[in-house]
Amino acid sequence: MARWQPDAPGRLAAAALDLFEEHGYENTTVIEIAEHAGLTKSTFFRYFPDKREVLFGTGTVTDLLVEGITSAPPAAGPLDAVANALDALGRTFFTADRREFSGRRQAVLNANTELREREALKRIDLTASMIEALNHRRVPNLTARVAAKLGTLVWEIAYDRWINTANNEDFGPLARQALTEVRAAGTVR
């Protein structure tokens, strides 16, 4: 076994995804994931507290969302600040080279109740982080909550479209399109 190779968290996530697809989430152990990645169990636990977390990363998305909201132009409204964050995600995280992995990951999540529940909790945390970032922009709390929850909905719509293998559009434009649709839906009486 090699002593060191780059991107241990990425290798662990790829190994976990392979094994979850092949054997199922419930039938895969941390030791098997680590071995499949060419790493040790202790290396796995250096990056992830348990096997649920291996498909959810280490907070990168939250950091990118908060930075995207924070860096939005001062005159941007709350939804535009969230859109700025989603654009940033599209440029830096939801890139073309991650599309296949993300689609496979979503299929594994969809097939497992425990992972769907974990994903729902992560989305709640992401929404809370967006609310906090909007509050720091002096957006009133109720407005920040609505904008963040709409932003989460926009993200979900764009993500579902982005992981579709028949779709070659980038995440950012898909998020902008979903935001336009969500805004239009809000005007329906």
N, C-alpha and C positions, 0 to 999 in steps of 0.2 A: 504494500500500500504506500503510495506517495506521501511524503511528510506534509507537503503544502502545494496546493494548486489554488488559483484565484477563484473568487466568487463562491465560497462554500455555501452561503445561504441560497444562492440561485441553483447550485448543483443539488442541494437537498430538496428544494421545491420541485425541481424537474424529476428527481428520483421518486419523490413521494407521488407526484402526479402519475408517473408511469405505473407504479405499484398499485395505486388506488384504482386506476383504470383496469389493470390486469386482475387484481385479486379482491378489489373492494376496499373501502376505507376500514371497515371493521376487522378485516382479515390481514391488515398490514401493521407491522410493528415498527417502532422507532429504530430498533436495531437493523431491521431489513432496509429501511430507508437509508440509514447511514452507510451500510455496506454497499447498497446499490449506487450510492454517490461516491464510493471510495473513501469514506470518512469514518470516524468513530462515533459511538453513541455520545461520548462527552462533547464532541464537536457539535453534534446536533443540539444538545442542550445548552451550548454556549449561545446559540442563536434563537432557539425556540423553546418555550416552556413545555410544550406537548405537541403531539402530532397534529392536532387541530390547527395550530397556528402556522404550520409550515406553508400552507397555501394562502396565508393572509399577510405575509410580509412583516416589516418591522416599523411601520409608521410612516413610511415614505409618502404615501398618498395623503395622509393627514397634513404632513409638513408642506407638501406642494399646494394643497388647497388653501391652507392658511396663508402661505406666502403669496399665492395668486390673488387672494382677497385683499391682503395688505398692500400689494403693489399696484392694485387697480388705480387709475387716475383719481385724484381727489374728488372730482365732480361726478364720478360714476355713481349711479344709484345702486341700491343693494343687489338687485338682480344682475345688473351689469358687472358688479364686483364679483359675484359668484360666476358669471359667464367668463370673466377674465381668468378666474381660477380653473375653470373647466378647460379653457384654451391652453393654459399652462400644463395641465395634466396631459392633454393631447400631444403637446410638443415634447414632453419629457418622460412620460410614463406609458401612456397608451399609444405606443408607437407601432409601426407596421410589423416590426420584428417580434412583438409580444402578442400579436393578434391570435395566432394559432394556439399558443400556450393558454391564453386567456379564455378562448372558446372551450378548450379541453377542460380547463379548471372549472369553468361554469357548469359543464356537464357533470363533473364529479360532485360539485356542490349540490346541484339539482337532484342528484340521486341519493343524497344522504341528509336525513333530517337534522342530525347534530351539526353538520357543516352549514346547512341553511340557517339554522338558529344562530350560529356563530357569525355568519355573514350579516344577519339582521342586527345583531349587537354591534358589529363593526360600523354598520351604516348609521346607527344611532349615535355612536361616538363621533363619526365624521360630521354628522349634522350638528352635534353640539359644538364641535370645533369651529364649524362655519359660523354658527351663532355667535360664539365668543369673538371670532375675528371681525364680524360685522359690528358687534358692540364696541370693539376697539376703534372702529371707524365712526363711532358716535351714532350708529343706527339705533333707533329705539328698539327695545327688546321684542315687542310684538312683531314689528316689521322685520327684524332680524330673524325671528323664528319662522315667519312665513317665507321669507326669501331663501333661507337655508333649506327648509323642507321642500320648497319648489325646486331648488337647486339639486337636491337629492333625487327628486322625481326626474328631472331633466337628465341627470347623470344616468339613472337606471335605463331610461328610454334610449339614450345615445349609446350606452354600453351594450345593450341588447342588439342594437343595430350594428354596432362596430364589430362584435364577435361573430356575426353572421358571415359565413365564408363566402356567400354570394356578393357581399358588400366590400368594395375596395376603398371606400371613403375614409378619410382620417377622422379621428375622434373629435377634434375641435369643431370642424364644420357640422358634424352630426349633432354635437351638443348645441350649437347655435340654432340649427334647424329645430331640434326638440324644444328649445327655449321659446322660439317663435310659436310653435304649436301649442305649448302650454299657456303662453300669454293669450293666444287666440281662444283657447278653451275657457280661459277665465272670463272672457267677455260674453259667453253664451248665457242667454237668459232663459 
